[in-house]
Amino acid sequence: MKVLHTADWHIGKVLHKYPLRDELKLFFVWLTQLIEKESVDLILVSGDIFDLANPAVKDRELYYQFLSRLIKLDIKVVITGGNHDAVGLLNAPQRILDELNITVIGGATGNIEDELIEIKNKHGQTELVIAAVPFLRDKDLRTKENDEKYKNRTQAIREGIKDHYSKLAEICENKFSDLPIIAMGHLYTKGAVTSESERDIHVGNAAAVESSIFSSTFNYVALGHIHRPQVIGKNEYIRYSGSPIALSFSEKSDNKSLVILDIKDGKIEEPFIVDIPKFRALKKFSGALESIKEKLAAFKPDFPLPSFVEIEVIEDTFSAAILAEVDDLVSQYIEASDFTILKPRTIFKEGAKDTSTLFEEGAHIEDLKPIDVFTKLMDNQLIGPEQQAMLKEAFMEVLESSNLTEA
């Protein structure tokens, strides 16, 4: 049996007002071809199918169009919800998709055993078990008993996640001790290398878990949420597949990939990493205006889609003329065939401050997270470290509640 692990598609993602729908379309075409080429039997998608809780009609169409391709390939699909996903939206077609060999678990189930999915072979025998754990929200993790037991919300959430996986591991040990087990998850683990495009979860990531919470009962852990592909805890069998496309300029140099597992004689062999082709480049040019003009003129990207370019103009002395030239330059490349400038910034070492930035030099409002803005406000009001820590936790709780309302 061959299993493919992917995650964080973020259908509907917009990068500086530009939808990333075209590269996802190309990714799904490529993925379909890979599944056929490698004779994949099972696909695991570990959360964040959509970027928004209420995705646009076109983005829902893209999702279902790809699922229809998978149905024609006659393979098993297991999809779990992420922190960006609306549980109700994913679960709505659950019964229909079940009949089509697609299992969707948008949120934590009332009966934890419903998260255990038996994968059967052609003879009807169970060959593999999936602990399909979606993103676990506060309401799934925090009980009155836990809140009283642990010192703070952060610890209660962390212990709640650990307890969830421990219960599933115990059930698997009792019922499926002779079968390979794969656990799925959409969470933040300690030591994970992040990018700018992940939304903070669980008290602003403060409730990050150790890789040790995953029992040795699980022969592989298919993680989602972090967009850079990586191994966790130096264990080749605990991995983030990463997002299939770059979702922010901080990922412009990342090599995107997914994971294929081969299961032979009841054992999972060493994970095989498949590089995903780049459909659109993200490029940054920095320096004096004249230097950037030369670099742009010489830039000839060779990708299926026009590249997205970030320019950072750095000049010694403030000049309104330079600001005007930068605006003209951006306009010149808005609809260029090879690339589009969609993230310009101008920095003057002396004189007026950067007029295109907010807070720190070189930072755009699109790059700032709500906690950044809140922290800056507290700094400006000279609030002390202890009060800041308490206020941040309260702010993150309100923010996460707001995100849940959207979902």
N, C-alpha and C positions, 0 to 999 in steps of 0.2 A: 504493500500500500504506500502511495505517495501523498504527502500532506504539504500544502502550501500555506505559509503564514504571511499575512499582510495586515495592514492597519492604517488608520489615519488618512483616509481618502479625502476628507474635507470637501466633499462635493458642494459647490456654491461659494468656495473661497474667493474673495476679491482682494487683489494686491494693489493698493493705492488706486482704487476705483476701476481696476482692470480685472475682469473675471478670469479665472484660471480653468475655465470649462474646456477649452480646446485641448490643453495638454492632458487633461484627464480622459478625454475621448480617445486620444492617441494611446494613452496608457492602457485603457481597457481593451483596445484592439490588440496591442502587443501582449497583454496578459492572456487573452483568449488563445492567441497563437502559442504562447508558452505552455499553457495548460494542455493543449493538444500534443505539442512536441514532447513534453515530459510525461505524458499519460498520468496526469495528476488525478487522484481519486477524491480528495477532500480539500476544501478551502476553508481556512479560518480567518475571519476578519475581526480584529480586536479593537473595535470601537472607533468613534468619530467618523461615521459614514458620511455625515453631513457636517458642514461648517456652522450652520445655523439651526436653531430649534424649529424654525418654520421656513424650510427651504422653498425657493421659487419653483414654479411648475416645471420649468426647463431642467432644473437640477433633479427633481423627482423623476422626470422622464429618463434622464441619463442613468439613474440608479436602476430603474426597472428594465430599461433596455439591456443593461449589462446582465442583470439577473436572468433575463430571457435567453441570453446567449449561453449562460451556464446551464440552464435547464436543458437546452438542446444538446449540450455536451454530456448530459446524463452523469453528473457528478454530485457529490454531497457538499452542501455549503452550510457553515455555521457562522452566524453574524451576531456579535454582541454590541450593545450600545456603549457610547463614550460620554464624556462630560459635555460635549457639544450637542449630543443627540437628544431629541424629545422621545421619551420612552413610549408614549402613546402613538406617535407617528410611526416608529419602527414596528411596534407590536400590532398595529391595526390589521395588516394583511396576514397575520401569523398563521391562521388556520388554512388559508389558501396555499401559502408558501410551504407549509408542512407537507401538503399533498404533492408538492413539486420537489421534495427532497431538500428544501431550504429551511433551516431552523434559525429563528430570530429570537434572541433574548434581549429585549431593549433595556430592562432594568432588573434589579434583584427580584427573585420570585418569592411568593408567599411560603412555599415549601422548598427548602434549599435543594432537595433531591431533584427538583425539576431542572436544575442547572446542569445535571449530569446527563450527557447524551451518549447513548451507545451507538457506535458505528459498526454496522454489520457488513459482512462480505456477501458475495453472491449466493451463498448457501444459507443465508439467514443467521449465521453465527456471529456473535459479537467479537470483533477483532481489536477494537480500540475504544477507549472511553474519553470523552471530552468534558472537563469541568469548565463549562462555559460561563465564566464570571464576568458580568458587565461592570461598568463603572458603578461603584457603590457610593450612594449619596448619604448625606447626614442621617436622613430618616431610616436608612437601612442599617446604620452602624451604631447610632446612639440610642441607648435606652436609659430610663430613669435609674436603673440599677448600675449601669456602666458610668453614668455621670456622677453618681455618688461614690463609686468605687475608685475612680481615677482623679488625679489632681486637677486636670483641666481638659478642655474640649479636644486639644491636640492629642493628648494621650488616649482619650476615649476613642477617637477616630482610629488612631493607629492600632490600638488593641482590637477594635472592632473588625478591621480588615484582617488582621492576623487570625482572629477567631473564626471568621468566615471561611478562610482557606483551610484552617485546621479541621473544621467540621467536615468539609468536603473530602479532605485527605482520609479522615477516619472512616467515612462511609465507603470510600474507594478501597481501603485496606480490607474492610469486612466483606464487601460484595464483589470486588474485581481484583483480588490480590494477584491473579495470574495473568493480568492483561496490562499492556502499556497504557499509561494515563498521561494526557496532555491537559494542563491547566491554561486557561486564558485569563487575561486581566487588563484593565485599563486604569492605570494608577501611576504614581510617581515613586520611584525607588531611590534610596540614597546612593549617591555616586553617579547617577545618570547625567549625561552631558546634554544640556538643553539648548534650544535656539530661542529666537525672539517670538516665535509664532505659537508656542503653547500657552494656553490659558491656565493660570494658577488654579490648583484644586486643593481641597482639604487644608484650610487655614493657610492659604498662600504657600502651599507646598511644605509647610512646617511639619505636617503629619506624614512625611515621607517614611516609607517602610524599608526595613532591611531585607535583603534577598533571602535571608535565613527563614523568613516566614513561610517560604514555599517548601513544603515537606518533600523529602526524598521519594515519597510515594509518586510525586509528579515527575515523569521522565523527561518532560519538556515543558517550559512555561512560555507561552506565546503572548507577549506584552504589546500594548498600545499606549498611546498618549505622548511619548517622547518622539520627536520627528527625526532625530538622527539615529540611524541603525547602529546598534551596539549590544555588546555582551554585558551582563550585569553580574557583579560578584565574582568575576573571573571564571564564570561557569558558562561554557559554550551552549548549555542547554537551557539557559535563562536569557531570553533575548527580546529586545525591541526590534521589530522589523523596520520601523521608521516610516515616514510618509513616502509615497511613490514619486512625488514631485516636490520641488522647493516651494515652501509656503511663505518664505520671507527672504530678504536679502542676506540675512545672517546664515542662510543655508546655501548661498550661491556656489560654494566650493565643495559641498557635500556630494559624495557618491551615493545615490539612492539605490536601494536593493530590497529584495525580499528573501524569504527563507524557504527551502524545500527540505522536507524530512522524508527519509526512506525507512519504512518499517519492515524488517525482515525477521522471520522466525520469532515474532513477538517482542523484538527489541528495536528501539529507535537508534538508527545509525547517526554518525556525526552530521550535524546540520550542514546543508550545502547552500551557499550564498549565491544568489543570481543578481547581477547588476542590472538595473533598469536603465534603458537608454535615456539620454537627456533630450527632451523635445523642445525645450526653450532654455536659452542661457540667461542667467542673471549676472550682470557685469557691473563693476564699479570703476570709475575713473576719477582720480584725485590729482589736484595740482593747480597751477596758475591757469587762467582762462585760455590763453593762447595754446598752452600745452594740451589742454583738454580738447580744444578744437581740432588739433592735429591728431590726437588719439581717436577721436570720433570719426574723422575722415578716413583713417586707416583701418578702422574696425570693420571686418567682414565676417560676421558669424555664419556658421554653416550648420544650421539646425532647421527642422521642419517648420518651426514657428518663429516669428520675429522675436529678437531678444529684448529683454527689459534692461534698461541701463540706469544706474545711479551715478550722478556726477556731484563731486564735491569741489567747488571752486574755492581756492585758498589764495587770497591776495594780501599784500602787506597793509595797504591803506584803504580806508573806506572810499568808495566811488559810486555815485548814483548811476554813472554811465555803465559801469560794469554790471550792476544789477539789471539794467535795461538790456544789455547784451546777453546776459544769461537767460532772461525771459525770451528773447528772440531766438536763442539757440534751442531752447526747449520747444518752442513753437515750430521750428524748422524740422524737428525730428518726431513730431507727434504722430504722424501717419507714415513714417518712412518704411520702406519695404523690408529692410533688414532689422531694424530695431527702433524702439521707442524710449525716449527719456521720460521716466515716470517718477523719479525721485531726485530732484535737484536741491542743492543747498549751497549757500554762499557764506564763506567765513572771512572776516577781515581781522587781521592781527592787531590793527590799531584803528582807532576812530569808532564809528558806530558798531554796535553789536550785530551779530548775525540776524538779519531780519526774517529769515525763514525758519528759525528754530524756536523751541520752547524749552525753558529751563536750561539744561546743559547744552553747551555748544555742540551743534551738529545733530541734535535730537529733534525729530518731527513728532507732531501730535499723534500721527498714526502709529508711531513706535512706542508710545508711552502706554503703560498699563495703568488701570485705575489706582492701584496701590502706589505707583510712582507719584501721581498727582496728589494723593492724600498725604504721602510722606513729605512732599515739598511744602504743602500747606502747614503741616505740623512744625517743620523746620523754621518756616517763616514766623511762626507764632512762638518760637522758642520753647516748645514743649519738651520736657525732660525725657531721658531714655526709658525710664520705668513706665511713665504715662504713655509714651509712644507705643511701647510693646502691648499694653492693654488695649489701647485704642485701635492698633492695627488688627489685633485679633477680632475685636468687635466689628471693625470695618469689613474684614474678610468674611465674617459670618453673614453680614447684611448683603455683601456682594454675591456670595454663593447662593443665598436665598433668592436673590433677584434672578440669577442664572437659572435656578431650578424652576422659578415661576415661568420663565420663558420656555423651558423645556416641558 
